[in-house]
Amino acid sequence: MMERVECGKQLVVLHVKGAGGKLVKLGVADPGKVVFMGGGELTLACGVQKPARRVRVEYRTKADAKTGVAGEVAVIEFLQ
């Protein structure tokens, strides 16, 4: 579940909660390089997602202690 989208000047950070309940922060440095798939609205809106959106995210593991992200997003599939 995508719970929040933080929009920054250099990086967009997705707050995604996995099936096990663990929250993971994932970065999007260049939205033009991310593949968006699925049904409904295929965009990212900044802020808390009300309600949280069901997504499947593919990412490259690339932890960054400075930003707190665990990886870089490659694909976001919006689920119904």
N, C-alpha and C positions, 0 to 999 in steps of 0.2 A: 504494500500500500504506500503510495506516495503521499506523504502528509504535509510537506512544506517545500516551497521553492524559494531559495534566497537568490535574489538577482544582484550581482555585484558588477563593478566596472570591468573587471578582468575575468571573472568566473561566475557561473551559475552553479549553485549547489543544491542538489536534490536530497531531501531527507526521506529515505525509503525504509519502511519497516518490513522485514522478511517474515516468512511463515512462522518462524520460531520466536517472533516478537523482538528480535534484535534490530536496533536502528542503525542504518548505515548511511553515511554521507558520501555522495558521488558527485564528481565535478563534470561540468560541461564548459570547456574553454572556448569551443567554436561550435555553436548550434548548427551551422551549415554542414558539419561533418557527422551529425547524428542522424540516424535513420529513424523516422517516426512511422509506426505501423498501428493497425487496429481500427476500432470503430469509434464513433463519436468525434469529439473535438480533439484534433491532433496538435495541440499547442500547449505551451507551458505558461501558466499565469503565476506571477510572483506572489508570494505570501502563503498563508495557511490554506490548504486545499480543503474546502468545505463542500461536500464531504470528501474524505480522503479518496484518492483515485486508485483503482486497481491497475497495476502495471506489471509488466515483466521487463526487466532491465538487463541488458548485456553490457558488460564493462571490462575494461582492461585494468588489472590490478596495478595500481601505481599510487601507493600511499604517499601523502604529502603532509608532514607534521605541521607545517605552517598554516595550511588551510583546513586541515582536519579531514580531508577526503580520503577514502579508501581506494579510489580508482577513477578512471576516466570513462564516461558513458559513450557507448558505440551505438546501441539500439534501445529505443523505448517503444514497447508495444502496449497500447492502451487496451485494457480488457473490459468487457461488458459485465 
